[in-house]
Amino acid sequence: MIDADGGLADEPLSADRNGKRGRRLSEILSDIALDVERSRVSVSDLFTAMGDRAFGALLLIFALPNVVPTPPGTSAITGAPLVFLAAQLMLGQSPWLPKIIANRSMAREDFAAIVRRISPWLARGERMLRPRLTVLVYPPVEYVTGLLCLILAIILALPVPLGNILPAIAICLFSFGILERDGLCILFGFITFVLSLVVVAGVLFAIVKGFILLLSAMFF
C-alpha cells in the first residue's frame, strides 16, 4: 500500500468471510491507484477488486465523506448508494448498485491523490483491528447490522442539520468491523448508532419546536 510518504508499505492481512487471510482495504486501494494501465477508476472497478468484501469497503467509501463537514447536498448524494448497499446487507444479498452509480468514475490520478491522503489514516485504523468477537460479524447479527446501516443511511440522505456526522461515523465503524471481522468495532458501531438516534431526534425536536413557536408568534 502507499505509505505516508507516497511509497509502498507492507501491511498485515485481514480475514475474509471464510476465515482466510485477505488483503486489507488500504492495500487494495493503493494497488488500484498505482495501476498505470488504468485511465479512470469506477465504482464497478472497486466492486471487482473487493470481491466478497465489497460490502464493507463500499459502505466505508460512501460514508467517509460525511464524517467531516461537507458542502450542502453531499450527504444526499452519498446516502443513496448507502441505502442500496445497507438494504442488501440486511437481506443477505450480494452487493449491487444501479449502473448509473456503478459506472461513475474519476481519473486515476485524482483517485491516487485521494488514496495518498487517506492511506496513512486508514492503515492506522486497520492496525488497531483484528478478528475478535466474530459472532457479531456473521449472520444473523450481520443482518441486524445491515438494518442499522439502512436506518443510518436514510438519516444521512435527509436534510437534517448536523445530522450526518454521527451516522456516518457509525457506518464507518460497522464497515471496519465487516472488513476486518472485528466484533468489537461492530459493538462500538451499535453504541454510536444509539447516540446518532438521540442526537438526530434532539435536532428534529428542536426544529419542530422552533417551527411551532414561530407559528404561534405569527398567528396568536
C-alpha contacts under 8 A as a table, 3 or more apart, distances in Angstrom:
res1	aa1	res2	aa2	distance
1	M	7	G	7.68
1	M	8	L	5.07
1	M	9	A	5.17
1	M	10	D	6.45
1	M	11	E	7.22
1	M	26	S	6.04
1	M	27	E	4.16
1	M	28	I	7.27
1	M	29	L	7.54
1	M	30	S	4.83
1	M	31	D	6.67
1	M	119	S	7.74
2	I	5	D	7.58
2	I	6	G	5.26
2	I	7	G	5.04
2	I	8	L	4.56
2	I	9	A	5.97
2	I	26	S	7.87
2	I	27	E	7.44
2	I	30	S	5.63
2	I	115	V	7.74
2	I	116	R	6.40
2	I	119	S	6.44
2	I	120	P	7.80
3	D	6	G	5.26
3	D	7	G	5.29
3	D	8	L	5.70
3	D	9	A	5.53
3	D	116	R	7.53
3	D	119	S	6.74
3	D	120	P	6.00
4	A	7	G	7.37
4	A	116	R	7.26
4	A	119	S	7.29
4	A	120	P	5.34
6	G	116	R	6.14
11	E	24	R	7.48
11	E	27	E	7.24
11	E	123	A	7.85
12	P	23	R	7.72
12	P	24	R	7.45
12	P	127	R	7.89
13	L	21	R	5.70
13	L	22	G	5.32
13	L	23	R	4.96
13	L	24	R	5.67
14	S	20	K	7.97
14	S	21	R	5.17
14	S	22	G	4.94
14	S	23	R	5.91
14	S	24	R	5.69
14	S	130	R	7.34
14	S	131	P	7.88
14	S	179	L	7.57
14	S	180	E	5.53
14	S	181	R	7.87
15	A	18	N	7.65
15	A	19	G	5.33
15	A	20	K	5.20
15	A	21	R	4.32
15	A	22	G	5.36
15	A	131	P	7.06
15	A	179	L	7.73
15	A	180	E	6.08
15	A	181	R	6.46
16	D	19	G	5.36
16	D	20	K	5.46
16	D	21	R	6.19
16	D	22	G	5.87
16	D	52	D	7.67
16	D	53	R	6.99
16	D	179	L	7.52
16	D	180	E	7.70
16	D	181	R	7.51
17	R	20	K	7.37
17	R	52	D	7.53
17	R	53	R	7.93
23	R	27	E	6.48
23	R	28	I	6.74
24	R	27	E	5.36
24	R	28	I	6.40
24	R	126	E	7.78
24	R	179	L	7.99
25	L	28	I	5.13
25	L	29	L	6.09
25	L	50	M	7.91
25	L	57	A	6.87
25	L	179	L	7.82
26	S	29	L	5.25
26	S	30	S	6.12
26	S	119	S	5.93
26	S	122	L	6.36
26	S	123	A	6.23
27	E	30	S	5.12
27	E	31	D	6.23
28	I	31	D	5.18
28	I	32	I	6.39
28	I	49	A	7.12
28	I	50	M	7.57
29	L	32	I	5.19
29	L	33	A	6.16
29	L	115	V	6.80
30	S	33	A	4.93
30	S	34	L	6.10
30	S	112	A	7.45
30	S	115	V	6.58
30	S	119	S	7.89
31	D	34	L	5.15
31	D	35	D	6.20
32	I	35	D	5.24
32	I	41	V	7.88
33	A	36	V	7.87
33	A	108	R	6.25
33	A	109	E	7.40
33	A	111	F	6.25
33	A	112	A	4.53
33	A	115	V	7.10
34	L	112	A	7.09
35	D	38	R	5.86
36	V	39	S	7.29
38	R	41	V	7.05
38	R	108	R	6.56
39	S	107	A	6.05
39	S	108	R	5.51
40	R	105	S	6.21
40	R	106	M	5.37
40	R	107	A	4.27
40	R	108	R	4.64
41	V	45	D	6.26
41	V	46	L	7.83
41	V	105	S	5.21
41	V	106	M	5.50
41	V	107	A	6.26
41	V	108	R	5.59
41	V	111	F	7.09
42	S	45	D	5.11
42	S	46	L	6.74
42	S	102	A	6.83
42	S	103	N	5.79
42	S	104	R	5.41
42	S	105	S	3.83
42	S	106	M	6.52
43	V	46	L	5.15
43	V	47	F	6.39
43	V	101	I	7.19
43	V	102	A	4.83
43	V	103	N	6.15
43	V	104	R	6.04
43	V	105	S	6.39
44	S	47	F	4.85
44	S	48	T	6.30
44	S	102	A	4.91
44	S	103	N	6.21
45	D	48	T	5.19
45	D	49	A	6.22
46	L	49	A	5.05
46	L	50	M	5.99
46	L	54	A	7.55
46	L	58	L	7.87
47	F	50	M	5.41
47	F	51	G	6.31
47	F	54	A	5.63
47	F	58	L	7.86
48	T	51	G	5.58
50	M	53	R	5.21
50	M	54	A	4.80
50	M	57	A	7.13
51	G	54	A	5.66
52	D	55	F	7.34
53	R	56	G	5.84
53	R	57	A	6.40
53	R	178	I	7.90
53	R	179	L	6.31
54	A	57	A	5.08
54	A	58	L	5.77
54	A	95	P	6.84
55	F	58	L	5.54
55	F	59	L	6.00
55	F	85	L	6.83
55	F	89	L	7.30
55	F	95	P	6.13
55	F	175	S	7.64
55	F	178	I	7.86
56	G	59	L	5.29
56	G	60	L	6.12
56	G	174	F	7.68
56	G	175	S	4.37
56	G	176	F	6.63
56	G	177	G	7.90
56	G	178	I	5.39
56	G	179	L	5.22
57	A	60	L	5.20
57	A	61	I	6.17
57	A	175	S	6.69
57	A	179	L	6.85
58	L	61	I	4.89
58	L	62	F	6.10
59	L	62	F	5.43
59	L	63	A	5.97
59	L	82	L	6.15
59	L	85	L	7.07
59	L	86	A	7.82
59	L	171	I	7.02
59	L	172	C	7.20
59	L	175	S	6.01
60	L	63	A	5.11
60	L	64	L	5.87
60	L	171	I	7.00
60	L	172	C	5.17
60	L	175	S	5.44
60	L	176	F	7.39
61	I	64	L	5.61
61	I	65	P	7.63
62	F	65	P	6.60
62	F	78	T	5.49
62	F	79	G	7.55
62	F	81	P	7.32
62	F	82	L	6.65
63	A	66	N	5.70
63	A	67	V	7.08
63	A	78	T	7.04
63	A	79	G	7.88
63	A	82	L	7.52
63	A	168	A	5.16
63	A	169	I	7.54
63	A	171	I	6.43
63	A	172	C	6.23
64	L	67	V	5.41
64	L	68	V	7.89
64	L	168	A	6.67
64	L	169	I	7.64
64	L	172	C	6.75
65	P	68	V	6.44
65	P	70	T	7.24
65	P	74	T	7.93
66	N	69	P	6.70
66	N	70	T	6.65
66	N	74	T	7.49
66	N	75	S	6.27
66	N	164	N	6.17
66	N	165	I	5.75
66	N	168	A	5.68
67	V	164	N	7.37
67	V	165	I	4.75
67	V	166	L	7.30
67	V	168	A	5.49
67	V	169	I	5.93
68	V	165	I	6.59
69	P	165	I	7.63
70	T	74	T	6.39
71	P	74	T	5.97
72	P	75	S	7.57
73	G	76	A	5.25
73	G	77	I	6.51
73	G	159	P	7.98
74	T	77	I	5.22
74	T	78	T	6.30
75	S	78	T	5.19
75	S	79	G	5.48
75	S	156	L	5.60
75	S	157	A	5.58
75	S	158	L	7.82
75	S	164	N	6.96
76	A	79	G	5.06
76	A	80	A	6.60
76	A	156	L	6.75
76	A	157	A	4.29
76	A	158	L	6.73
76	A	159	P	7.60
77	I	80	A	6.04
77	I	81	P	7.84
77	I	157	A	7.46
78	T	81	P	5.96
78	T	82	L	6.60
78	T	157	A	7.58
79	G	82	L	5.05
79	G	83	V	6.18
79	G	153	A	5.40
79	G	154	I	6.79
79	G	156	L	5.52
79	G	157	A	4.64
80	A	83	V	5.17
80	A	84	F	6.56
80	A	153	A	7.54
80	A	157	A	6.72
81	P	84	F	5.13
81	P	85	L	6.21
81	P	97	L	7.04
81	P	101	I	7.45
82	L	85	L	5.15
82	L	86	A	5.85
82	L	149	C	7.91
82	L	150	L	7.31
82	L	153	A	5.56
83	V	86	A	5.29
83	V	87	A	6.05
83	V	149	C	7.91
83	V	150	L	5.50
83	V	153	A	5.32
83	V	154	I	6.45
84	F	87	A	5.42
84	F	88	Q	6.42
84	F	96	W	7.66
84	F	97	L	6.76
85	L	88	Q	5.20
85	L	89	L	6.21
85	L	95	P	6.15
85	L	96	W	6.99
85	L	97	L	7.41
86	A	89	L	5.01
86	A	90	M	6.11
86	A	146	G	4.96
86	A	147	L	6.77
86	A	149	C	5.48
86	A	150	L	4.81
86	A	153	A	7.59
87	A	90	M	5.07
87	A	91	L	6.29
87	A	146	G	6.38
87	A	147	L	6.85
87	A	150	L	5.86
88	Q	91	L	5.08
88	Q	92	G	6.04
88	Q	93	Q	4.98
88	Q	94	S	6.69
88	Q	95	P	6.30
88	Q	96	W	7.80
88	Q	146	G	7.51
89	L	92	G	5.09
89	L	93	Q	6.03
89	L	94	S	7.50
89	L	95	P	7.36
89	L	142	E	7.44
89	L	143	Y	6.15
89	L	145	T	7.89
89	L	146	G	4.83
89	L	147	L	7.81
90	M	93	Q	7.75
90	M	142	E	7.23
90	M	143	Y	4.19
90	M	144	V	6.38
90	M	145	T	6.98
90	M	146	G	3.99
90	M	147	L	5.19
90	M	150	L	7.88
91	L	143	Y	6.47
91	L	146	G	7.76
92	G	143	Y	6.53
97	L	101	I	6.29
97	L	102	A	5.78
98	P	101	I	5.52
98	P	102	A	6.05
99	K	102	A	4.76
99	K	103	N	5.53
100	I	103	N	5.75
100	I	104	R	6.76
101	I	104	R	5.44
106	M	110	D	6.64
106	M	111	F	6.59
107	A	110	D	5.30
107	A	111	F	6.34
108	R	111	F	4.91
108	R	112	A	5.98
109	E	112	A	5.02
109	E	113	A	6.24
110	D	113	A	5.10
110	D	114	I	6.43
111	F	114	I	5.18
111	F	115	V	6.24
112	A	115	V	5.01
112	A	116	R	6.13
113	A	116	R	5.18
113	A	117	R	6.48
114	I	117	R	5.22
114	I	118	I	6.32
115	V	118	I	5.25
115	V	119	S	5.42
116	R	119	S	5.43
116	R	120	P	7.52
117	R	120	P	7.09
118	I	121	W	5.49
118	I	122	L	5.93
119	S	122	L	4.96
119	S	123	A	5.88
120	P	123	A	5.16
120	P	124	R	6.25
121	W	124	R	5.15
121	W	125	G	6.32
122	L	125	G	5.16
122	L	126	E	6.19
123	A	126	E	4.99
123	A	127	R	6.19
124	R	127	R	5.24
124	R	128	M	6.70
125	G	128	M	5.38
125	G	129	L	6.82
126	E	129	L	5.23
126	E	130	R	7.92
126	E	176	F	7.83
126	E	180	E	7.59
127	R	130	R	7.67
129	L	177	G	7.94
129	L	180	E	6.41
129	L	182	D	6.23
129	L	185	C	7.70
130	R	180	E	5.95
130	R	181	R	6.80
130	R	182	D	5.52
131	P	134	T	6.46
131	P	180	E	6.15
131	P	181	R	4.78
131	P	182	D	4.63
131	P	183	G	7.24
132	R	181	R	6.86
132	R	182	D	5.11
132	R	183	G	5.58
132	R	184	L	6.81
133	L	136	L	6.08
133	L	137	V	7.81
133	L	182	D	6.56
133	L	183	G	4.49
133	L	184	L	6.32
134	T	137	V	5.28
134	T	138	Y	6.86
134	T	181	R	6.18
134	T	182	D	6.43
134	T	183	G	5.30
135	V	138	Y	5.91
135	V	141	V	7.40
135	V	183	G	7.04
136	L	139	P	7.94
136	L	141	V	5.54
136	L	142	E	6.75
136	L	183	G	4.97
136	L	186	I	6.83
136	L	187	L	7.86
137	V	141	V	6.51
137	V	142	E	5.45
137	V	177	G	7.03
137	V	178	I	6.06
137	V	181	R	5.84
137	V	182	D	7.03
137	V	183	G	5.80
137	V	186	I	7.33
138	Y	141	V	5.99
138	Y	142	E	5.06
139	P	142	E	4.63
139	P	143	Y	6.00
140	P	143	Y	5.39
140	P	144	V	6.90
141	V	144	V	5.07
141	V	145	T	6.34
142	E	145	T	4.92
142	E	146	G	6.29
143	Y	146	G	4.93
143	Y	147	L	6.37
144	V	147	L	5.00
144	V	148	L	6.31
145	T	148	L	5.15
145	T	149	C	6.12
145	T	174	F	7.24
146	G	149	C	5.02
146	G	150	L	6.07
147	L	150	L	5.00
147	L	151	I	6.37
148	L	151	I	5.14
148	L	152	L	6.22
148	L	193	F	7.35
149	C	152	L	4.96
149	C	153	A	5.93
149	C	171	I	6.01
149	C	174	F	7.84
150	L	153	A	5.01
150	L	154	I	6.23
151	I	154	I	5.25
151	I	155	I	6.36
152	L	155	I	5.03
152	L	156	L	6.18
152	L	167	P	5.34
152	L	168	A	7.50
152	L	170	A	7.92
152	L	171	I	7.24
152	L	193	F	7.54
153	A	156	L	4.92
153	A	157	A	6.26
153	A	167	P	7.49
154	I	157	A	5.10
154	I	158	L	6.49
155	I	158	L	5.26
155	I	160	V	7.65
155	I	163	G	7.23
155	I	164	N	7.13
155	I	167	P	7.37
156	L	159	P	7.66
156	L	160	V	7.88
156	L	163	G	6.93
156	L	164	N	5.06
156	L	167	P	6.80
156	L	168	A	7.40
159	P	163	G	7.87
160	V	163	G	4.98
160	V	164	N	7.37
160	V	200	V	7.58
160	V	203	V	7.69
160	V	204	L	7.49
161	P	164	N	7.71
161	P	203	V	7.46
162	L	165	I	6.65
163	G	166	L	7.02
163	G	167	P	7.31
163	G	196	S	7.88
163	G	199	V	7.50
163	G	200	V	5.55
163	G	203	V	7.61
164	N	167	P	5.50
164	N	168	A	5.97
165	I	168	A	5.15
165	I	169	I	6.22
166	L	169	I	5.02
166	L	170	A	6.18
166	L	192	T	6.95
166	L	193	F	7.76
166	L	195	L	7.57
166	L	196	S	5.31
167	P	170	A	5.04
167	P	171	I	6.25
167	P	192	T	7.54
167	P	193	F	6.58
167	P	196	S	5.58
168	A	171	I	5.12
168	A	172	C	6.16
169	I	172	C	5.01
169	I	173	L	6.23
169	I	189	G	7.97
169	I	192	T	7.46
170	A	173	L	5.12
170	A	174	F	6.28
170	A	188	F	7.87
170	A	189	G	4.84
170	A	190	F	7.41
170	A	192	T	5.27
170	A	193	F	5.68
170	A	196	S	7.87
171	I	174	F	5.02
171	I	175	S	6.00
171	I	189	G	6.99
172	C	175	S	4.89
172	C	176	F	6.13
172	C	189	G	7.95
173	L	176	F	5.20
173	L	177	G	6.13
173	L	185	C	5.82
173	L	186	I	6.32
173	L	188	F	6.88
173	L	189	G	5.06
174	F	177	G	5.03
174	F	178	I	6.19
174	F	185	C	6.69
174	F	186	I	5.09
174	F	189	G	5.39
175	S	178	I	5.11
175	S	179	L	6.09
176	F	179	L	5.03
176	F	180	E	5.94
176	F	181	R	7.87
176	F	182	D	7.47
176	F	185	C	6.91
176	F	186	I	7.95
177	G	180	E	5.39
177	G	181	R	5.28
177	G	182	D	4.53
177	G	183	G	6.02
177	G	184	L	7.43
177	G	185	C	4.98
177	G	186	I	5.15
178	I	181	R	5.13
178	I	182	D	6.85
178	I	186	I	7.67
179	L	182	D	7.83
182	D	185	C	5.49
182	D	186	I	6.69
183	G	186	I	4.86
183	G	187	L	6.16
184	L	187	L	4.92
184	L	188	F	6.36
185	C	188	F	5.06
185	C	189	G	6.21
186	I	189	G	4.82
186	I	190	F	6.36
187	L	190	F	5.07
187	L	191	I	6.51
188	F	191	I	5.09
188	F	192	T	6.19
189	G	192	T	5.06
189	G	193	F	5.99
190	F	193	F	4.99
190	F	194	V	6.51
191	I	194	V	5.33
191	I	195	L	6.44
192	T	195	L	4.94
192	T	196	S	5.98
193	F	196	S	5.01
193	F	197	L	6.39
194	V	197	L	5.24
194	V	198	V	6.35
195	L	198	V	5.11
195	L	199	V	6.17
196	S	199	V	5.22
196	S	200	V	6.02
197	L	200	V	5.21
197	L	201	A	5.84
198	V	201	A	5.20
198	V	202	G	6.12
199	V	202	G	5.04
199	V	203	V	6.23
200	V	203	V	5.02
200	V	204	L	6.12
201	A	204	L	5.12
201	A	205	F	5.98
202	G	205	F	5.05
202	G	206	A	6.15
203	V	206	A	5.14
203	V	207	I	6.23
204	L	207	I	5.04
204	L	208	V	6.12
205	F	208	V	5.20
205	F	209	K	5.97
206	A	209	K	5.10
206	A	210	G	5.97
207	I	210	G	5.12
207	I	211	F	6.13
208	V	211	F	5.05
208	V	212	I	6.19
209	K	212	I	5.13
209	K	213	L	6.19
210	G	213	L	5.08
210	G	214	L	6.12
211	F	214	L	5.03
211	F	215	L	6.25
212	I	215	L	5.12
212	I	216	S	6.13
213	L	216	S	4.98
213	L	217	A	6.17
214	L	217	A	5.15
214	L	218	M	6.26
215	L	218	M	5.08
215	L	219	F	6.09
215	L	220	F	7.94
216	S	219	F	5.48
216	S	220	F	5.28
217	A	220	F	5.78
